[in-house]
C-alpha cells in the first residue's frame, strides 16, 4: 500500500506540474519514479521476480539494442547524407558493443595479472559512466516522446514553423511534415474562432538557392494558408534565432499572445526548453518523422541537450570516474 500511495502522489504531482509548465525536463523524474512505485505496488511480490528476470536477461537486451542501433545507423547513412549527425545510431551501437567487450575482457585480464588490479576500479567507472548516460538518455527520450504527443488547446496569436534544409530549393519530406502539421493546426485554430499569423522561420544557407522561409511560405500558400497571415522570417540560423526573430516580427504586428511552435517530433522537447529559457509564452507541437530516422534523430537531440548541461553532466561523470579510482588508491 505504501508503494501505491507514493506512486499515486508522485504521478499526481507530475500531472499538476505538467499542466502548469510541460516544458520542464525535471517533470520526467516525477513520471518515472511515480510509475515505478505504482508498478511495484500493483505487482506485489512478483515485482522482485520480475526484477531478477530483467537483470538476468539484461545482457541480451543490451546486445540486441546495439545490433538494432548499428543496423539503423547503416540504414540512415544509406538514405541520408554522409555526415556526423546522421551517424549517431551507428556510433551509439558501436559504443555499446565496445563496453560489452571491454568490461569482461578487462576483468579477465585483471584476475589473471595481479599487477593489473587498477583495472577493476577503471572498469567499474566505465560501467558507471555508461549506465549514467543510458539512464539520462532513457529519461530524455521518454519525456521527448510524452511531450511531442502533447497538443495545446486552441487560442494562439501565431503559429511558428521551424525551418529545415531546402538544398534543392523545394520543401523536402521532413520539412513538409512540419508544414502539414502547421496547416492542420491553423485550420483547427480557425475552427475555434481564432485567426493566427503563420510564421515560416528559416534563413538561407550557403548550399540553399532560396531561404527556407521563402520555400516554406510558398508551400503553405499552395496548401490553403492565406497570404495575408503569412510572415517570412528569413534570417535565422538556429532554433534560438528562429524563436527570437519570429517574436520580433510578431511584436511589430502586435501579436504578442501565446505562440504555437511547430517542429519535428524528435526536436519538440529541445525547442520547448529553448522557448522556456527565452521566457516565451509558447508551447511546441511535434510533426511525424520517418520511422527509420527516429532513433538517430532522438540520439542527436539527446547529445545536444546533454551538451547544453555539460557542466552538470561533466561533474557527475568526473565523480563516477574519480570515485572508484580514489577508493582504490586509498584502500
Buried (B, 14 or more C-beta within 10 A) or exposed (E): EEBBEBBBBBBEBBBEBBEEEBBBBEBBBBBBBBBBBBBBBEBEEEBEEEEEEEEEEEEEEBEEBBEEBBBBBBBBBEEBEEEEBBBBBBBBBBBBBEBBEBBEEBBEEBEEEEEEEEBBBBBBBBBBBBEBBBEBBEBBBBBBBBBBEBBBEBEBBBBBBBBBBBEEEEBEEBBBBBBBBBBBBBEBBBEEEBEBBBBBBBBBEEEBEBBBBBBBBBBBBEEEBEEEBBBBBBBBEEBBBBBBBBBEBBEEEEBEEBBBBBBBBBBBBBBBBBBBEEEBEBBBBBBBBBEBBBBBBBBBBBBEBBEBEEEEBEEBBEBBBEBBBEEBEEE
